[in-house]
């Protein structure tokens, strides 16, 4: 692609967005006959470059926040040509510094996908079309389904009336790389994308950033080939002995702990999907002070971060009761879980607070915001009301350091739980009977904790460490 015309500014204003698109069927990407005009493709790539100047992300379960400052972008320098994907390296035109690498693929419907990797090691995915009629500024969820199986929720922002962008979380990046079909749903509109060459595309973008950071845009070349070393010379191919040695190296395994709770007389247990996703070997569960029992994964819902496990018949004598009535802002809640298991205590911990809000990050109505303190290890644990009924599944806490970096203030008591409606739907879809109740008299916190002891489990497994995944 020829050098793009410089786009001059980008200001994000929070305003209402309308997405005036119905259900759209999109075919395979075409490399030789782009369906967008060259002028529009240049505009898309250039506008995309503006986003790369400054992004501050707060990422947990499925959520993200980002902000952008005005900047300009020039390029592409070098080339990326893989199937229907075309792009290269881009610079900040204000100071000439390298900012990111990006590639675009056009579809028959007139919609383009844009993937970018920047100097801060952040991946972004964008949807662009001259047919879009967006209102710039509003952030809203984008639900992605890959090959009809794995599901991921991103949070996108309309950067212009024709461009929608979202930060790619790790599991979305992994699925995007290997999938052949991606279905995206946003604001009631459905888009289907036949994916090709995404496997080599992501390494090519990473190669582009690595090489340009090391040697500069002046030495930019074809980034579609294998990565080069800092001197700019191609690395020699690995010998068969090196390949065998690399493939034989196992990932470093570390212990992973979370919390779950029994929901049926058949020994079904609910926890967060992120607690068991990636577990290697057996998953174990145990009530406080009791022996571990093996657990099997029955079903998962990545989009809502839920997982259903099951223990041997007769392993548990009690089960949690799910509240029928809606929870209210200001209601008291109790969080039960196993944070920092073994470092602080081997028993479960009990924290109290209130429901601060009936929605989560960016008004996500699947979540409650709670003030009860939670820590790593609380994930998947029950959130109980004053009668001891389940009113949520503890899911996440706000990353205080990243939030402070983005806003200049340190957040306090901002944690999140999945609402029971999503839990009931998940159990209904999994054909698991469960108990609901309106409750009787209020209980004291010690009595709530005593009852929870009989149905709240420590979930343990071995999983690859984050460092070994990199």
N, C-alpha and C positions, 0 to 999 in steps of 0.2 A: 504494500500500500504506500502511496506517496506520502510526503510529509503532511501532517495535519495542520489545518489553520488553527491558530491559537485562540482558545476560548478565554474570555477576559475575566469573568468573575463568577462566584458561586455563593449565594446567600440562601441559607435554609431558614424558612419561616414556618412556624407551626400553624398550619391552616387546614381546613377540612379538605379531604381528597375524595374525588369521585373517580371510579374506574368504570368507564362506560364500555365495557366489553362483555360479550356473552361467552358461551363455550366455544373454544377455538380448537380445531384439529390442525396440528402442525406436522409436516413430514420431515424427511431427512434434510440435513444441512447440505448445501451445494457449494462447492468450492469455485467452480468455473463460472457460474452465472449468478452473481449475487442479486438478491431481490430487493435490496435497499439501494438507493442511489449512492454514488461515491461521496457526494457532498454530505449526505446524512450519516454515512459510516464515519466520515472524518469528524463530524460533529459529535457523534457518540463517543468515539475514542478520546477526543479532546476533552469533552465534559467529564468522562470517566477519569481522566488524568487529574482533574481538579480535586476529585474525592481523595486522591492518594496523598495529598499534602499533609493532612493531619487527621488521624482517626484515633480516638480514645475509646477503647472497648471495655465493657463490663460484661463478662460472659459467665452464666451458671445455668444446669439442666438444659433449657432451650433459649434464654433471653439475651439481648444485647442492646447497648446504647452507643451511639457514636455522634460526633460533631465534626464539622468541617470548617476550615478557614479558607478564604479566597486565595486562589493561586492560578497559575497558568501551566499548560503542559505542551511539550513539543515532541515530535517523533512521528513514526517509529524509527529507531536506530537499529540496524540489524534486521533480521527477519525470523519469523516463526511461521512455517507452513506445514500444517499437519492435517490431512483430510480437508474438512471445510473450515478449519481454524486458521486465521491470519493475524499477525501482529508483530510485536517487537518490543524494544525498550523505549521508555519515555522519560523526559526530563522536566524539571520545574523551570519554565521559561523565565521566571523572575530572576533566578540566580544561576541557571544552567546546571544545577545539581541533578543527578540521577534520582528518580523517584520510584519507578515501578516498571514492571513488564506486564503486558496485557495482550490478549488475543480475542478476536471476535469471530463468530460464525453466524451467517444469515440463513433464515429459513423461508420456505415458500410462502408462508403466511404474511411475510413482511416484518416478522419479529426476529430480533437478533439476541443471541446470548453473548455475554462478555465476561471473561474470567481474568482476574488480575492478581498479581503477587507483588507486594511492595517491599521497600528496603527495611521495613520494620517486621517483616515475616508475617504479614497479614494477608489472608486470601479473601477475595470478594467476588460475588456473582451478581451480574446485572442483567436486566431484561430491557430491551430498547425497541421502540417502534415509532414510526411517524404516524401510525394509526392510534397510538395511545392518546388519551385525553386525561392526564393526571393533574392534580393540583399540588404544586410543589410543597413539600414540607412534612406531611403527616407520615408517621411511622406505624406500620401495621404488620400483622403476621403473614408469612408466606409458608404454606404447608407443602413440602416436597415428598413425593413418593417415588422410590427408585425400583424399577422392574416389578412393580406391583406388590412389593414386600416391605422393605425398610422405609420408615417414615421419619422425617426430620422437620422441625419447625424453625424457620429463620424469621428475623424481623427486618423488613425492608423499609426504605425511605424513598419517596419520590423526589429525586434530585432535580427533575424538571418535568415538564408536561409530557415528555416522551421517554424518560429514563427512570427505572426503578432499581435500586441497589440494596444488597444485604451482605453482611459479614458472614463468611462460611465457617461454621463451627467444625471441629475435627471430624465428627461422624458424618456430617454432610459431605465433607471433602472426600472422605474415604469411599462413600457410596457413589458419589459423582464420578469418581475415577474409574470404577469398575462396571457401572450400569450401562445398559443399552437404551433404556427408556426412562425419562423423568417426567412426572406429572406435577405441575405447580398449580396450587389453588390460592388465590388472593382476592379478597373482597367479592367472593362469589363467582369469580371468573376462573375458568379452568384452561390450562395450557399444557399441551403434550409436546415433548421434545424427544425425537429419536437421537440418541447420543452416539457419536462415533469419534474415535481417536482421542478420547479424554484420558485414556491410560497414559499415552506418551505426552499428552499436552501439559499435564501438571509438572512432570519432571522437566519439560522444556522451559516452562516459565521459571521454575526454580533455578535451572541452569542459566537462564538469562540474567537473573538477579545476581547470582554468584559471580558470573564472568564479568558483568559490567561493574560491579562493586570492586572487583580485583583489578581490572584493566581499563575501565572507563568506556564511555560510549564511542570513542574514536576507534576502538578495536572491536566494535560490535560486528558480529558475523551472523552465521546461521545458527540460531540457538536450538534448532530442532535436533542437532546431533548431540553426542555425549558431552557431558560437562568437561570444561577445561580447568587446568590448575591455574593459580594466580599469575603465572608467567604468560598465560594465554596459549600455551602449547597443549595439544590434546594429550590426555593421559593414555598410556599404553594399555591395551586390553588385558584383563585379568587372566592369569593362567588357569588351567583346569584345577590345579592344586589349590589356588587361592579361592576359586569359586566353591570348591568342595569344603574348604575350611570355613568360609563365610556362611555357607548354608548349614553347616554343622553347629554353628554357635547358637546355643539356645538363648531365648530372651531371659533376662534376669527377672525372676519371680519374687514378688513381695506379698505379704499378707494384706488382705483387704477385709475391712469390717463394715457392717451396716446394721440396720435394725429392721425387723419385720413383725407382723402380728397375725395370729391365727383368726381366720374368718369363717371356717366351716368345721363341722364335726368329722369331716373326712380328712382333716389335717392340711387344708389349703392355707397358705400363708401369702400375705401381700407385702411387697417391699417396692423400692424404686428400681426401675430397670437399670439405672447406672450403677447400682450396688452389685449386680450379678453379671452385667455385660462385660465380656472379656475374661470371665473366670476360667481358669485352667484346672481341669480335674474336678474333684468333688466339691460340692457346696455343702457346708455344714450349718446346722442351726441348733441352738440350745436355749432353753429357758434359764433364767438366772439361777446359778447353783446346781444345775442339772447337767447330765451328760449330753454330749453332742449326738445328733442323729443326722443321717444323710438326707439331703433335700434334692428334689429334681425340679427342673424348670418346666412348667406346664404351658405357659403362654406369656407373651410380652407385648407391651404397647409402648414403643419408643417415643411416639409423638407426645404421649401424656406421661412418660417416664414411670410406667407401672410394670411390675412383673408379678406373676403368680407362680408360687412354688408349692410343693407338696411333700410332706414327711410320711414316714411309715404309718400304717393304720394303728390307731390307739396311742399315738405318741403324745397327744395333748388332750387334756380333760376339759379345758375351757376355751371359749372363743369370744372375740370382741363383738359388740353390738354396734351397728351403724345408726347414727341418728337420722330420724325421718324428717324432722322439722328443720327449716333453713337456719343457719347460724346468723347472728346479728353482729354488727360492729359494736364493740365494747363488751361482748360476752367474754367471760373468763375461760381460759383454756390451759391445759396441762400437757406438756410434751414429755414423752417417755422415750428413752433411747440409750445407746451404748457409745457415747462419744469418747474418743481417745482410749478405747478399751485396753486395759493393761497398763496404760501410762498413768491414768488417774485412779481408776477403780475397776474391779472386775464385775461389779454389780451395775445395774442400770442406774441412770440418773433421772431426776425429776426436776423440771423447771416449769414455772408458771408465768402467765402473762395474759394479754387480752387479744382479741381480734382487732387489729388496727385498721384494716380495710378489707372490703369484700372483693378486691381485685389485686393482681400482682403487677409486675413491671409492665409498663405501657398499657395499663388497663386490661391486662389479660384476665378474663373472668373465670378461668379455670382454677385460679389460685386465690388463697387468702394471704393477706399480710398479717403477721403475728409479731408480738413483742417478746414472747417466750424465747429465752436464749437457746440456741442450737449450735452444735459444733460438728466437725467431721465425725461420722459414725452415727449421728442421729438420723441420717437419711433413711427413709422407709419406715420410720417409727410412727406410732399412732399419736395423733393430736386429739385429746379428749376434752369434752365439756365438763361442766360442774356436776353432771350425773354419771360421768365415766363412760359416755358414749363416744364413738369415733366421729369426729367432725372434720377430719383431714388426715393427710399423710405428709409428714414432714419431708420437704423436698430440697430446700436450698437456703443458704444465707447470702446476703449481699457481700460481695468482695469489698471490704472496707478500704484496702489500699488502692485498688483501682478506682473506686468511687471517689476517694479523696484526691487522687491524681486528676480525675476528670472535673471535679467540682470545687476542690480546695477545702472541703469540709469532711469530717469523719462521721459516717453514719452510725447510729446507735439503735439497737433493738429492731432491725429490719430483717425479718426472716419470712420464709414462704412455705405454705403447705398446699397440697392438691385438695380441692374440694371433694366432698363425698359423692357428689353427682357423677364425676368422672370415674370414681371407684365403683359405684353401683353399675354403671354402664359396662365397665370392664369385666366385672364378675358375671353380669348377665350374658355378655357375649361369650364368656368362657364356660357358660352353663354350670356355674358354681352356686349352690344355695348358700344364703347368708342370713344373718339375723339382724332385724331392724327393731328400733324401739323409740318411743317418745320419752322414756325415762320416768322416774318417780321423783323422790325427794333429792335435793342436792346433797352431795357427799363432801366431806372434807378432803383436802389433798392427800393426807396419809391413807385414807380409805380408797381413793381412786388409784393410788400407786399400788396398794396391796392387791386390789383386784387385777390390775394390769400385769402384775408379776406372773400370773398364770397363763397369759396369752401373748406376751411380748418376748421376742427372741433376739438373740445375737446371731447375725448372719455372717459367716466367715468363708473365705475362699482364698486361693492363690491366683494372682494375676500379674501380667507383665508390668514392670515398673514404667512410669512415664518416660524416664530417661532412655530405657531400652527401646522404646517405640520411636524415638527420634532418629 
